């Protein structure tokens, strides 16, 4: 086995469609960032017996993923990329309807990481010579799961 560096652009990220079984690629992304400690919570367990040393315990695990890129729409119809559109629907939903699912992996990995997520859409726009920007943040809700990749 030869260890190699992994190009960030090779990360495959898909969002589950409204039908509950199909996954849609998210097009137009130029950057993905995974934060494995987002939403992490600790509690202070320091006592007089700690002799001046801080002590704590992790009580909650959290994770998030942020994507940035370009808005993608069909030139003729104006219809947005299906993955981006699905993410925007989730971001505009409330309560149970706001929970979606994503899966992601690198091409050499045989297992998908799967998260149930809530979604926030970032600022959109750009300057005079820019393409319209598009971004989203997935915040994991519940535990991560996995599934074999085809």
Z-matrix of the N, CA and C atoms (Angstrom, degrees):
N
C 1 1.448
C 2 1.526 1 108.98
N 3 1.307 2 115.75 1 132.98
C 4 1.450 3 121.80 2 177.08
C 5 1.521 4 109.14 3 -109.54
N 6 1.315 5 116.48 4 124.19
C 7 1.464 6 120.63 5 177.55
C 8 1.523 7 108.90 6 -78.92
N 9 1.322 8 116.08 7 132.74
C 10 1.460 9 121.21 8 -179.56
C 11 1.524 10 110.13 9 -129.44
N 12 1.318 11 115.78 10 160.18
C 13 1.455 12 120.23 11 171.06
C 14 1.524 13 107.60 12 -77.72
N 15 1.318 14 116.74 13 149.98
C 16 1.462 15 121.17 14 -176.26
C 17 1.527 16 109.17 15 -110.83
N 18 1.330 17 118.21 16 122.38
C 19 1.463 18 119.64 17 176.76
C 20 1.533 19 110.70 18 -63.08
N 21 1.315 20 116.93 19 130.40
C 22 1.465 21 120.96 20 179.59
C 23 1.523 22 110.90 21 -58.86
N 24 1.330 23 117.06 22 -34.01
C 25 1.469 24 120.39 23 -177.15
C 26 1.521 25 113.52 24 -68.74
N 27 1.329 26 117.36 25 -10.00
C 28 1.468 27 119.16 26 -179.60
C 29 1.529 28 112.88 27 -83.79
N 30 1.347 29 118.28 28 -8.05
C 31 1.464 30 120.21 29 -179.41
C 32 1.528 31 110.04 30 -61.14
N 33 1.309 32 116.11 31 126.88
C 34 1.465 33 122.62 32 178.32
C 35 1.524 34 107.33 33 -98.03
N 36 1.331 35 117.03 34 120.14
C 37 1.466 36 122.08 35 179.10
C 38 1.519 37 107.98 36 -124.23
N 39 1.323 38 115.49 37 128.72
C 40 1.461 39 121.09 38 179.98
C 41 1.526 40 109.53 39 -132.21
N 42 1.333 41 115.44 40 148.39
C 43 1.463 42 121.93 41 177.90
C 44 1.529 43 108.11 42 -113.55
N 45 1.330 44 116.64 43 140.15
C 46 1.466 45 119.96 44 -180.00
C 47 1.524 46 109.80 45 -72.17
N 48 1.313 47 115.48 46 132.97
C 49 1.464 48 122.36 47 -179.76
C 50 1.525 49 110.31 48 -71.61
N 51 1.314 50 115.45 49 168.24
C 52 1.466 51 121.58 50 -179.31
C 53 1.522 52 112.29 51 -62.25
N 54 1.348 53 117.98 52 -22.40
C 55 1.467 54 120.14 53 179.83
C 56 1.527 55 112.51 54 -71.97
N 57 1.342 56 117.53 55 -10.66
C 58 1.456 57 121.75 56 175.93
C 59 1.509 58 115.77 57 83.21
N 60 1.341 59 118.66 58 -3.73
C 61 1.461 60 119.29 59 -179.08
C 62 1.526 61 113.31 60 -128.90
N 63 1.311 62 117.62 61 -28.88
C 64 1.460 63 122.05 62 -179.08
C 65 1.523 64 109.88 63 -86.40
N 66 1.328 65 116.63 64 144.07
C 67 1.459 66 121.30 65 173.91
C 68 1.517 67 109.21 66 -112.07
N 69 1.330 68 115.88 67 139.67
C 70 1.457 69 122.82 68 -177.66
C 71 1.523 70 109.91 69 -111.44
N 72 1.341 71 118.39 70 133.49
C 73 1.464 72 119.31 71 173.76
C 74 1.526 73 109.66 72 -68.96
N 75 1.316 74 116.27 73 152.31
C 76 1.462 75 121.40 74 176.51
C 77 1.526 76 106.54 75 -101.91
N 78 1.311 77 117.32 76 110.00
C 79 1.469 78 123.07 77 -175.39
C 80 1.527 79 111.15 78 -87.37
N 81 1.327 80 115.50 79 160.33
C 82 1.458 81 122.53 80 172.35
C 83 1.511 82 115.85 81 82.02
N 84 1.320 83 118.64 82 5.78
C 85 1.463 84 121.21 83 -175.66
C 86 1.530 85 110.32 84 -80.64
N 87 1.327 86 115.81 85 136.59
C 88 1.462 87 121.64 86 176.45
C 89 1.525 88 112.11 87 -113.91
N 90 1.338 89 117.41 88 -9.48
C 91 1.457 90 120.51 89 -178.68
C 92 1.525 91 110.43 90 -159.28
N 93 1.336 92 116.35 91 129.85
C 94 1.466 93 122.51 92 170.80
C 95 1.516 94 107.67 93 -118.72
N 96 1.319 95 117.53 94 137.95
C 97 1.461 96 122.00 95 175.79
C 98 1.521 97 108.39 96 -132.20
N 99 1.332 98 116.44 97 122.77
C 100 1.464 99 121.59 98 176.87
C 101 1.526 100 108.00 99 -100.10
N 102 1.334 101 116.56 100 129.32
C 103 1.458 102 121.97 101 176.55
C 104 1.528 103 107.53 102 -111.15
N 105 1.347 104 117.07 103 101.84
C 106 1.465 105 119.95 104 -176.14
C 107 1.525 106 114.68 105 -74.90
N 108 1.332 107 118.04 106 -1.97
C 109 1.465 108 120.43 107 -178.96
C 110 1.526 109 112.92 108 -120.11
N 111 1.331 110 118.34 109 5.92
C 112 1.468 111 121.25 110 179.22
C 113 1.527 112 109.81 111 -61.22
N 114 1.307 113 117.19 112 128.12
C 115 1.460 114 121.27 113 178.79
C 116 1.517 115 114.14 114 80.66
N 117 1.322 116 116.82 115 5.24
C 118 1.462 117 119.98 116 178.47
C 119 1.525 118 109.33 117 -67.98
N 120 1.314 119 116.59 118 139.56
C 121 1.464 120 121.55 119 179.37
C 122 1.522 121 109.46 120 -128.47
N 123 1.324 122 114.63 121 139.04
C 124 1.462 123 120.68 122 176.20
C 125 1.523 124 108.92 123 -124.04
N 126 1.316 125 115.33 124 162.43
C 127 1.464 126 119.92 125 175.13
C 128 1.523 127 108.51 126 -125.31
N 129 1.296 128 115.87 127 142.22
C 130 1.456 129 122.35 128 -179.76
C 131 1.525 130 108.84 129 -75.74
N 132 1.320 131 116.80 130 125.76
C 133 1.471 132 121.26 131 177.85
C 134 1.534 133 111.30 132 -117.02
N 135 1.333 134 116.06 133 16.67
C 136 1.458 135 121.22 134 -179.09
C 137 1.530 136 110.64 135 -67.52
N 138 1.320 137 115.74 136 134.91
C 139 1.472 138 122.13 137 175.71
C 140 1.530 139 108.66 138 -130.92
N 141 1.316 140 116.83 139 177.50
C 142 1.463 141 119.92 140 175.29
C 143 1.522 142 110.71 141 -59.40
N 144 1.324 143 117.11 142 -29.48
C 145 1.462 144 121.26 143 179.99
C 146 1.527 145 112.74 144 -71.71
N 147 1.329 146 117.82 145 -7.61
C 148 1.465 147 121.31 146 -179.15
C 149 1.528 148 112.08 147 -78.75
N 150 1.330 149 116.74 148 -5.29
C 151 1.465 150 122.16 149 177.16
C 152 1.524 151 113.40 150 53.77
N 153 1.327 152 116.51 151 41.34
C 154 1.460 153 120.86 152 176.81
C 155 1.516 154 114.83 153 82.89
N 156 1.320 155 117.47 154 1.58
C 157 1.462 156 121.14 155 178.38
C 158 1.523 157 109.74 156 -97.22
N 159 1.317 158 115.84 157 130.85
C 160 1.466 159 119.92 158 178.17
C 161 1.524 160 109.44 159 -67.18
N 162 1.325 161 116.10 160 139.82
C 163 1.460 162 121.96 161 176.01
C 164 1.521 163 108.45 162 -133.21
N 165 1.311 164 116.15 163 144.95
C 166 1.470 165 120.02 164 179.14
C 167 1.519 166 110.04 165 -155.51
N 168 1.325 167 115.10 166 168.43
C 169 1.459 168 122.69 167 176.81
C 170 1.519 169 108.75 168 -134.23
N 171 1.313 170 115.79 169 139.80
C 172 1.462 171 120.26 170 175.41
C 173 1.518 172 107.79 171 -75.64
N 174 1.332 173 116.24 172 127.97
C 175 1.458 174 121.64 173 -176.30
C 176 1.524 175 113.08 174 -113.35
N 177 1.326 176 116.55 175 -18.10
C 178 1.467 177 120.15 176 -177.02
C 179 1.523 178 108.71 177 -149.22
N 180 1.324 179 115.91 178 135.06
C 181 1.460 180 121.77 179 176.73
C 182 1.521 181 108.18 180 -105.42
N 183 1.304 182 116.42 181 135.22
C 184 1.460 183 121.16 182 177.13
C 185 1.514 184 110.16 183 -135.19
N 186 1.321 185 116.79 184 160.51
C 187 1.462 186 121.91 185 178.45
C 188 1.520 187 108.79 186 -151.14
N 189 1.330 188 115.28 187 152.83
C 190 1.459 189 119.67 188 174.05
C 191 1.523 190 109.40 189 -147.71
N 192 1.318 191 115.26 190 163.19
C 193 1.458 192 122.30 191 175.92
C 194 1.525 193 107.38 192 -139.78
N 195 1.323 194 116.13 193 132.18
C 196 1.460 195 120.94 194 178.26
C 197 1.520 196 109.14 195 -117.27
N 198 1.314 197 115.86 196 137.05
C 199 1.460 198 121.79 197 176.89
C 200 1.514 199 110.43 198 -122.70
N 201 1.326 200 115.66 199 139.31
C 202 1.460 201 121.46 200 176.10
C 203 1.514 202 108.64 201 -130.00
N 204 1.323 203 116.17 202 148.25
C 205 1.451 204 119.57 203 178.15
C 206 1.505 205 111.72 204 178.95
N 207 1.311 206 114.95 205 -142.58
C 208 1.462 207 122.59 206 -176.89
C 209 1.520 208 110.29 207 -117.41
N 210 1.340 209 116.08 208 143.22
C 211 1.456 210 120.41 209 174.27
C 212 1.529 211 108.05 210 -69.23
N 213 1.330 212 116.37 211 134.21
C 214 1.464 213 121.90 212 -178.84
C 215 1.524 214 109.01 213 -117.62
N 216 1.346 215 115.90 214 124.40
C 217 1.468 216 121.87 215 176.28
C 218 1.520 217 109.25 216 -136.57
N 219 1.326 218 115.72 217 149.71
C 220 1.461 219 121.25 218 175.70
C 221 1.528 220 108.90 219 -65.46
N 222 1.331 221 116.54 220 129.90
C 223 1.467 222 121.76 221 -176.54
C 224 1.526 223 112.22 222 -60.44
N 225 1.316 224 117.01 223 -39.10
C 226 1.470 225 120.77 224 -175.62
C 227 1.527 226 113.07 225 -83.50
N 228 1.334 227 116.82 226 -40.45
C 229 1.470 228 119.70 227 -172.88
C 230 1.525 229 114.27 228 -101.38
N 231 1.330 230 116.97 229 -20.84
C 232 1.460 231 120.33 230 -175.95
C 233 1.513 232 113.58 231 78.56
N 234 1.339 233 117.18 232 5.07
C 235 1.465 234 121.26 233 -179.84
C 236 1.531 235 109.21 234 -73.34
N 237 1.322 236 115.47 235 129.49
C 238 1.460 237 121.14 236 -178.98
C 239 1.522 238 111.07 237 -72.04
N 240 1.336 239 115.83 238 152.58
C 241 1.462 240 121.55 239 173.61
C 242 1.527 241 109.08 240 -46.38
N 243 1.320 242 116.58 241 136.34
C 244 1.471 243 121.25 242 -174.63
C 245 1.526 244 112.40 243 -59.92
N 246 1.337 245 117.86 244 -40.00
C 247 1.462 246 120.48 245 178.98
C 248 1.521 247 112.03 246 -65.72
N 249 1.340 248 116.36 247 -46.43
C 250 1.462 249 120.05 248 177.59
C 251 1.530 250 110.81 249 -61.76
N 252 1.325 251 116.38 250 -42.50
C 253 1.472 252 120.44 251 -179.04
C 254 1.527 253 111.03 252 -62.82
N 255 1.332 254 117.42 253 -42.23
C 256 1.464 255 120.72 254 179.24
C 257 1.526 256 110.66 255 -62.32
N 258 1.321 257 116.03 256 -41.74
C 259 1.462 258 120.81 257 179.00
C 260 1.526 259 110.40 258 -62.37
N 261 1.328 260 117.13 259 -40.15
C 262 1.466 261 120.04 260 179.09
C 263 1.526 262 111.85 261 -67.14
N 264 1.331 263 117.35 262 -35.41
C 265 1.472 264 120.39 263 175.64
C 266 1.526 265 109.85 264 -62.32
N 267 1.336 266 117.08 265 -46.47
C 268 1.468 267 120.43 266 178.95
C 269 1.528 268 110.97 267 -61.00
N 270 1.329 269 116.69 268 -41.17
C 271 1.467 270 120.64 269 -178.97
C 272 1.525 271 111.92 270 -64.47
N 273 1.328 272 117.37 271 -28.35
C 274 1.468 273 121.73 272 -179.68
C 275 1.526 274 113.05 273 -92.14
N 276 1.320 275 117.56 274 5.28
C 277 1.464 276 121.67 275 -177.65
C 278 1.525 277 110.91 276 -99.76
N 279 1.333 278 115.54 277 162.90
C 280 1.460 279 121.78 278 -178.96
C 281 1.528 280 111.04 279 -124.53
N 282 1.318 281 115.23 280 161.18
C 283 1.468 282 124.01 281 175.44
C 284 1.529 283 110.64 282 52.98
N 285 1.326 284 118.02 283 -136.28
C 286 1.470 285 120.89 284 -176.74
C 287 1.525 286 112.81 285 -62.43
N 288 1.332 287 116.68 286 -30.16
C 289 1.465 288 120.20 287 179.38
C 290 1.524 289 112.35 288 -67.45
N 291 1.331 290 117.43 289 -16.29
C 292 1.466 291 120.90 290 -178.53
C 293 1.524 292 112.82 291 -84.21
N 294 1.324 293 117.95 292 -7.99
C 295 1.464 294 121.25 293 -178.22
C 296 1.523 295 109.73 294 -90.37
N 297 1.319 296 115.19 295 121.22
C 298 1.455 297 121.49 296 176.45
C 299 1.513 298 109.67 297 -117.56
N 300 1.313 299 116.10 298 -172.29
C 301 1.467 300 120.51 299 179.08
C 302 1.520 301 108.86 300 -136.94
N 303 1.332 302 115.80 301 136.71
C 304 1.452 303 121.18 302 172.55
C 305 1.519 304 108.79 303 -122.73
N 306 1.318 305 115.01 304 159.74
C 307 1.458 306 120.59 305 170.70
C 308 1.525 307 106.91 306 -138.35
N 309 1.335 308 115.41 307 148.75
C 310 1.459 309 119.09 308 -178.00
C 311 1.526 310 110.72 309 -153.29
N 312 1.338 311 114.36 310 153.26
C 313 1.462 312 121.88 311 178.77
C 314 1.522 313 108.67 312 -170.23
N 315 1.313 314 115.71 313 165.57
C 316 1.461 315 121.65 314 169.86
C 317 1.528 316 107.61 315 -92.75
N 318 1.329 317 118.64 316 154.47
C 319 1.469 318 121.04 317 -175.00
C 320 1.530 319 114.80 318 -55.48
N 321 1.334 320 118.46 319 -31.97
C 322 1.467 321 119.96 320 -178.51
C 323 1.528 322 113.12 321 -81.67
N 324 1.323 323 117.59 322 -4.44
C 325 1.462 324 121.59 323 179.59
C 326 1.524 325 110.14 324 -89.99
N 327 1.310 326 116.43 325 139.96
C 328 1.466 327 121.23 326 -177.70
C 329 1.533 328 112.41 327 -97.99
N 330 1.328 329 116.59 328 3.98
C 331 1.464 330 121.08 329 -177.45
C 332 1.532 331 109.56 330 -131.04
N 333 1.330 332 115.70 331 133.67
C 334 1.465 333 121.61 332 172.52
C 335 1.521 334 109.21 333 -80.81
N 336 1.325 335 118.58 334 139.64
C 337 1.457 336 122.92 335 163.85
C 338 1.520 337 105.08 336 -88.70
N 339 1.314 338 117.30 337 132.14
C 340 1.464 339 121.84 338 -175.82
C 341 1.522 340 109.36 339 -122.53
N 342 1.333 341 114.84 340 130.36
C 343 1.462 342 121.25 341 177.22
C 344 1.512 343 109.61 342 -126.41
N 345 1.331 344 117.11 343 137.83
C 346 1.456 345 121.34 344 160.50
C 347 1.523 346 104.57 345 -82.39
N 348 1.329 347 116.97 346 136.58
C 349 1.459 348 120.61 347 -170.99
C 350 1.523 349 112.58 348 -138.85
N 351 1.319 350 114.66 349 155.93
C 352 1.457 351 121.13 350 160.73
C 353 1.524 352 105.40 351 -107.78
N 354 1.322 353 116.63 352 153.93
C 355 1.460 354 121.05 353 -168.93
C 356 1.521 355 111.43 354 -124.92
N 357 1.318 356 115.36 355 140.03
C 358 1.463 357 122.32 356 169.94
C 359 1.521 358 107.58 357 -122.11
N 360 1.323 359 116.61 358 136.26
C 361 1.462 360 121.50 359 175.69
C 362 1.522 361 107.72 360 -95.44
N 363 1.332 362 116.12 361 136.03
C 364 1.460 363 121.05 362 180.00
C 365 1.517 364 111.91 363 -86.97
N 366 1.309 365 114.36 364 -174.29
C 367 1.460 366 120.69 365 179.00
C 368 1.522 367 110.20 366 -64.40
N 369 1.318 368 115.36 367 146.73
C 370 1.460 369 121.51 368 178.07
C 371 1.513 370 108.20 369 -124.05
N 372 1.321 371 116.36 370 145.33
C 373 1.456 372 119.72 371 178.36
C 374 1.504 373 111.37 372 144.50
N 375 1.322 374 115.78 373 -157.79
C 376 1.448 375 121.43 374 -179.06
C 377 1.509 376 111.02 375 166.82
N 378 1.318 377 115.16 376 -179.42
C 379 1.453 378 121.82 377 -179.75
C 380 1.520 379 112.24 378 -94.65
N 381 1.310 380 115.78 379 -171.73
C 382 1.460 381 123.82 380 -175.00
C 383 1.526 382 113.42 381 -53.76
N 384 1.312 383 117.93 382 -41.53
C 385 1.463 384 121.56 383 -176.14
C 386 1.523 385 113.17 384 -110.96
N 387 1.318 386 117.46 385 21.57
C 388 1.464 387 122.00 386 -178.19
C 389 1.519 388 111.28 387 -101.75
N 390 1.310 389 115.11 388 155.99
C 391 1.457 390 120.91 389 165.97
C 392 1.536 391 105.98 390 -83.55
N 393 1.319 392 117.73 391 152.89
C 394 1.460 393 121.03 392 -177.39
C 395 1.522 394 110.43 393 -63.79
N 396 1.319 395 115.80 394 125.68
C 397 1.453 396 121.36 395 179.31
C 398 1.520 397 111.91 396 -79.17
N 399 1.317 398 115.26 397 154.88
C 400 1.462 399 122.24 398 178.76
C 401 1.520 400 107.26 399 -147.35
N 402 1.331 401 117.44 400 138.99
C 403 1.463 402 119.81 401 179.11
C 404 1.522 403 110.81 402 -151.52
N 405 1.324 404 114.48 403 159.29
C 406 1.461 405 120.50 404 178.41
C 407 1.519 406 109.28 405 -150.16
N 408 1.323 407 115.55 406 158.83
C 409 1.460 408 121.78 407 173.08
C 410 1.518 409 108.32 408 -130.02
N 411 1.334 410 115.27 409 128.70
C 412 1.459 411 122.23 410 174.84
C 413 1.525 412 107.43 411 -100.78
N 414 1.324 413 117.79 412 126.23
C 415 1.458 414 122.01 413 174.00
C 416 1.523 415 107.37 414 -111.60
N 417 1.329 416 114.94 415 118.77
C 418 1.466 417 119.54 416 -176.84
C 419 1.518 418 110.05 417 -64.42
N 420 1.341 419 115.91 418 140.68
C 421 1.454 420 122.24 419 174.09
C 422 1.525 421 107.00 420 -126.05
N 423 1.322 422 117.04 421 121.73
C 424 1.461 423 120.41 422 -174.87
C 425 1.522 424 110.67 423 87.77
N 426 1.310 425 115.79 424 -171.90
C 427 1.462 426 121.78 425 -176.43
C 428 1.527 427 111.55 426 -85.06
N 429 1.322 428 115.71 427 153.22
C 430 1.462 429 121.37 428 173.42
C 431 1.521 430 109.38 429 -72.39
N 432 1.324 431 116.02 430 150.14
C 433 1.458 432 121.46 431 171.98
C 434 1.523 433 107.82 432 -130.64
N 435 1.321 434 116.51 433 177.88
C 436 1.463 435 121.41 434 178.55
C 437 1.522 436 109.62 435 -138.07
N 438 1.327 437 114.83 436 162.30
C 439 1.464 438 121.55 437 174.71
C 440 1.518 439 107.93 438 -153.10
N 441 1.317 440 116.18 439 149.23
C 442 1.461 441 120.68 440 178.01
C 443 1.518 442 110.27 441 -64.30
N 444 1.324 443 115.21 442 139.42
C 445 1.466 444 120.61 443 176.42
C 446 1.528 445 108.55 444 -88.94
N 447 1.328 446 116.58 445 146.00
C 448 1.474 447 119.02 446 -179.77
C 449 1.514 448 112.14 447 -66.55
